[in-house]
Amino acid sequence: MCSRHVTPVVTLTMWLLAATACKDDELDASGEENEGALGETCDPTADPNDDDAEGRCADGLACEPTDDGSVCAAPIELHGQVIDALDGGPIEGAVIAALDETGAPVGDAARSDAMGEYVLRVSARRDAAGALASAVRWTLFAGAEDYAIFPGGLRSPLPVDATAPMEATDDEEHVYSIIENATTTVALLPLAAEDAGGVTVTGRVDAVAPGGTLVVAEGGAVPAPYTIADASGAFVLFNVPAEAAAIRGYRQGLELAPTTVSATADLVDVVLDVVTEGIDALAVVDGSVSLVNAGGGDSTSVVLVPSSLFDPALERGPVPFGLRAPSPPDAPSITGAFAIAGVPSGDYHVLVAFENDGLVRDPDTGIAGTDIQQIAVPTSGTASVPESFKVTGALAVIGPGAEAPEVVTAPPTLSWADDSSEDRYELRVIDALGNVVWEDLAVPSVSGGGNVEVAYAGPGLTAGMYYQFRATSIRETPNNTSPISRTEDLRGVFVFQP
């Protein structure tokens, strides 16, 4: 009889080949001929617990997507830990989910244990044999009581390193893969005292495709507490203040009825019911952008942020699943007109050039089309952004944080590329909670086209805290002072780890 037991030194590919050779010699463990073996096609809608369901996979295998269908494959688990970013201690009871490149969850969420550890079963695109496809990409989402959501604020999602999975077997000798490395550790930042506390709301989004719904506790302070529903629609919403009046959900193609709440004690079994489902049945938001003095940038993107989640200090907020032009995960490609379909009703802030595309929204608010715009979206029809956005080339960040959040061990020197026609710069350093911790509004211009360098000279930095520096170039004339350009929204982020 052919065995499927492997040791950690045996690769998944080797096991795939061995198992494929064996599948013609024996039935699967249950003896049911309608169970798919490793590498065989399957039906992702088949109930794996129904012995009579056709198209299901054999015990120990998962029905996973391929480029042109689905295949039975060995499951994958992410193993990691959730910790306090400031003191490194474990966080118990955190909710962790994995999202794909579109922002959709690739499985149900997990909860961390007393040591902050979690195990998260994830779905992933496979090749025809069931092995992990090379283009797989996940990011992690996490939240916990008295902690800020990750990613959020200054902290962008970071991809999980899936290049070296470890193979293991369970008690029934089913093979599965484990991914556990530095990228599966999530560090959460404690909330400020005025934002901590509140109650926890547990519930579900009752829809055909609920995964990725942004669930928000509205009616209190802005930005409001939020979370993301997992693949089955379940959600856990932490830190809901007593003044919150309703729970709302935002997702492309999904209009949900808000649920009125009285957040004086923890709530369970809160259900967000569907009003309308389907991208074509909901509203379209359209508008246009105009690229002026774009420098190295040639196209951009546009996103919608529910106004209840927009942080004016950081000028950003979480984007609900699908509410982006072009559709995620496509690279920025907007050069003029844009349209976002399937938008649920509500009030939104419209952000342009928000991603790292070499462009920024023109910071000169003295001319039309440079303010962050707001729009009220009806339940159907078209809502047009009143003004065309003006977009211009960004000041390139030299460091820290030129490409991704960067660890610094001492107060850093902040550097960016010189503008060509500035008279001075304004420099601000902001922490992840939206507080301006230091500013210098009179950084002198640089002649000769070199880089601008300014040593941080503000209050002591907090270990484990994330910061961002933002530089704006200023032109001064006898009759006017106007900003010309600035560094990009997602660059210049650093974390202090002395």
Secondary structure, DSSP 8 states (H G I E B T S, - for coil): -------TTS-HHHHHHHHHHHTTTS--TT--TTSB-TT-B--TTS-TT-TT-TT-B-TT-EEEEETTEEEEE--EEEEEEEEETTT--B-TT-EEEEE-TTS-BSS--EE--TTSEEEEEE---B-TTS-B-TT---EEEEE-TTB--BSBTTB---B---SS-EEEE-TT--EEEEE-SGGGEEEE-B--TTTS--EEEEEEEESSS-TT-EEEEESSSSS--EEE--TTSEEEEEEE-TT--EEEEEBTTEEE--EE--TTS-EEEEEEEEEEE-GGGSEEEEEEEEE-S-TT---B-EEEEEGGG-BTTTTB----TT-EES-TTS---BSSEEEEEEE-SEEEEEEES-SSSSEEE---TTSTT-S-EEEEE-SSSEEE-SS-EEEEE-B-EEESSSSS-EEESSS-EEEEE--SS-SEEEEEEEETTS-EEEEEEEEE--TTS-EEEEE--SS---TT-EEEEEEEEEEEETTEEEEEEEB-TT-SEEEE--
